[in-house]
Amino acid sequence: YIGAPIYQEDQVLGFLNLYSETPGFFSSMHTGRLQAFADQAAIALRNARLFEDERDQRTLAEAVSDTAAVINSTLDFNEVLDRILANVGLVVPHDAANVMLIEHGIARVARGRGYSERNLDEWIQQLRYTVKEVALWQRMLVSGLPFAVPDTTLDPDWVCMPEEEWIRSTV
């Protein structure tokens, strides 16, 4: 076995490892060669990450631009909500999503995606929450910031209904 660290800006990102069934197969001569490959791997990883970041930023910009365009091009409220949900799916992967609107302190799902696969379309359309009773939303209302719950089973503010047991993370 020989291994070489993959460095980037004085930080070890990982290791390039080689294995052989033959005892004594690798020598100190091989370590220099392997390190040269690890150094190239660091450059390739950096370039791939930069490309991925640029692609993500471009996808975000295109999704926001498309959303703005549909808002300006149609008066069909449901089409606007559908495009918002479609575009957010390009930027933030998810299993289900919805747009909730608040009327007289009551939040309801105006449009959703990913519920029909779970036979929850009718349930989600009937769902109503009193906004002041949902602690997670109170956090958003007070801070003006988005929130994420990495594991709903561990968050004391997550109120789980039987239809929502499949939800394990939310944002």
N, C-alpha and C positions, 0 to 999 in steps of 0.2 A: 504494500500500500504506500502511495505517496499522496500528499495533498498540498495544495497551495492556496493561500488566502486571496480572495478577490477584494482588492482595496478600492475605495473611492473616497477621495478627500480625507485621508487618514482614518477612515472607518471601514471595518471589515463587513462587507455585504454578505459574504458566504465563502464557500470553499469549492475548489475544483479538485475532485478526488479520482484517483485511478487505482485499480485493483488488479492483482495478478494471482493466479493459482500457483505460480512457480516461486518458491522461496528464493530470496536474494535477487529477484528479477530487476527491481528498481535500484538505481544507485544515485549518488549525489549529482551525477551528470544530468540525470533526468529531472531533478528538482528545478534547475535553472530553466530548462525548456518548458516545464509545466508552469513555472511562474510567468514566463513570457506569454503563454496562452491565457493564464488567469488575468494578466494585465489587459490583454485584448478583450477578454470577457467583460472586464469592468467597463471598458469603453463601449462595448456593444450594449451592455445593460443600461449604461447612462443614456446612450442614444435612443434605445428602445423606450426608456421611461420618458425622455423628452418628447419623443414622437407621440407616445400614448397620452401624455399630458396635453400636447397641442391638439391631438384629435379630440380629446374630451372637451377642451375649451371650445373647439370649433363646433362640436355637436351641441354643446350648451348654447352657444351663440346662435346657431341655426334654429334650435328649438325655440328659443326666446323670440327670435325674429319671426318664425312661422306663427307663433302664438300672437304676436303683435299684428301680423298681417291679417290673420283670420278675424281678430277683434275689429280691425278696420274695414274688413271686406264683407262682413255678414251681419245681419240683424237677428239671425237665428240663435237664440240663447243656448239651446242644447248643442248646436254645432260648435259654438265657442267652447263650452265645457268639455265636449268630446275631444277637441283638438288640444286643449290644455292637458287633459289626461294622457292623450297619445304622446304629446311632446315631453311631458315629465317622464314618461316611460323610456324615452331615448336617453335621458340624462341620469335618472335614478332607477335602477332595476328594482322590480317589486312583483309581488304575487297579486296584489289587489290595491286599488286606489279609489279615492272618492273626493268629491268637492262637496263640502258641507256649507250650507248657508244658514245664517242666523236671522230669525224673524221673531221679534217680540221676546227675545231671550231664549228661544228654542232653536236648537240646531237640528237640521234635517239634511239628508243626503240628496243633493240636487242632481248629481250624476255620479255613477260609479262604474268601475271595471274590475273584472276578476271575481265577481260574486256568483255569476251564473254557473261557473264550473263547480261550485259548491252548493248549487241549488238554493242560493240565498238572495236571489233578485227581489222577490216579494218582501222578504224580511227586511232587507236594507232600505227598501222604499218606504216601509212603514216605521222605521226607526226614528225616534225623536229623543233628544237629550236636552235637559235644562242646562244651559251653559254654565251657570254659576255652581252647579253641582259636580262638575268634572274638574278635578284638581289639575290634571295635565293642561287643560285649556286655560285654567286660571293662571298657570305659570306663563303661558304665552301671552295672555292679555296683560299681565303685569309687566313682564319683561320686554314684550314686543319682539321676542326672538323665537326661532323655531326650537323644537326639542326632539330628542331621540331617546327611545327606550330600547336598549340593546337586547334585553330579555324581559318580556312582559311578566313572566312568572316570578321575577325577583323585584319588580317595581311595586311598592306599596300603594301607589296612586292609580295603578292600572286596575280597572274594574272589568272583569271578564264575564261575559255572558256566554251561555252554552254555544251559541252560534259563532262565537269568536274564539273558541278554544284553540283553533288552528293558528291564530295570530301569535307569534312568538317574539316579534320585534316590530316596532312602529316608529314612524317619524312623521 
